[in-house]
Amino acid sequence: MKIPFKYYLHDDYTTSERLETILGQLPASTFKDFTEEEDEALYERVRTQGNPFYEVTLECILDTDTGEVILVSAKL
């Protein structure tokens, strides 16, 4: 049987931690030519967006025959 359910994730990262996590996954060349002012401006833009990952809602389906969980969608 396949049963839909919701699962909630909560992220309490600081802006610095969030930015470090996101930017750490980008190619090193992406920001290599950024000036200090551009770095600070990016930090400010991210900071002013609040905490978009504080509560993420995952819409899932549990297959009771296999135990598999299928992710259907994620909402911020």
C-alpha positions as CSV (number, residue, x, y, z in Angstrom):
1,M,0.0,0.0,0.0
2,K,1.2,3.5,-0.7
3,I,0.4,6.1,2.0
4,P,1.0,9.9,1.5
5,F,2.4,11.8,4.5
6,K,4.1,15.1,5.3
7,Y,7.5,15.4,7.0
8,Y,8.9,18.7,8.4
9,L,12.5,19.7,8.5
10,H,13.8,22.7,10.6
11,D,17.0,24.5,9.9
12,D,18.5,26.8,12.5
13,Y,21.6,27.8,10.5
14,T,22.9,31.3,10.9
15,T,23.2,33.4,7.7
16,S,27.0,32.8,7.7
17,E,26.5,29.0,8.0
18,R,23.8,29.0,5.4
19,L,25.9,31.0,2.9
20,E,28.9,28.8,3.6
21,T,26.9,25.7,2.9
22,I,25.5,27.0,-0.3
23,L,28.6,28.7,-1.7
24,G,30.8,25.7,-0.7
25,Q,29.0,23.6,-3.3
26,L,29.7,26.0,-6.2
27,P,32.7,25.8,-8.4
28,A,35.6,27.8,-6.9
29,S,35.8,30.0,-10.0
30,T,32.2,31.3,-9.4
31,F,33.3,34.0,-6.9
32,K,37.0,34.2,-7.3
33,D,36.9,37.7,-8.8
34,F,34.5,39.1,-6.2
35,T,35.7,42.1,-4.3
36,E,35.3,42.4,-0.6
37,E,32.4,44.8,-1.2
38,E,30.7,42.3,-3.5
39,D,31.1,39.6,-0.9
40,E,29.5,41.8,1.7
41,A,26.7,42.8,-0.6
42,L,25.9,39.1,-1.3
43,Y,26.0,38.3,2.4
44,E,23.5,41.2,3.0
45,R,21.1,40.0,0.3
46,V,21.1,36.5,1.8
47,R,20.7,37.9,5.3
48,T,17.7,40.0,4.5
49,Q,15.8,37.0,3.1
50,G,15.4,35.7,6.7
51,N,15.6,31.9,7.2
52,P,14.0,30.3,4.2
53,F,14.8,26.8,5.3
54,Y,13.5,27.2,8.9
55,E,10.6,24.9,8.1
56,V,10.6,22.8,5.0
57,T,7.6,20.7,4.2
58,L,8.2,17.4,2.4
59,E,5.3,15.7,0.7
60,C,6.1,12.0,0.6
61,I,4.7,8.6,-0.1
62,L,5.5,5.6,2.0
63,D,5.3,2.2,0.3
64,T,4.4,-0.2,3.1
65,D,5.4,-3.2,1.0
66,T,9.0,-2.1,0.5
67,G,9.5,0.6,3.2
68,E,10.6,3.0,0.4
69,V,9.9,6.7,0.9
70,I,9.3,8.7,-2.2
71,L,9.7,12.4,-2.1
72,V,6.9,14.0,-4.1
73,S,7.6,17.7,-3.4
74,A,9.3,20.1,-1.1
75,K,7.9,23.6,-0.1
76,L,9.8,26.3,1.8
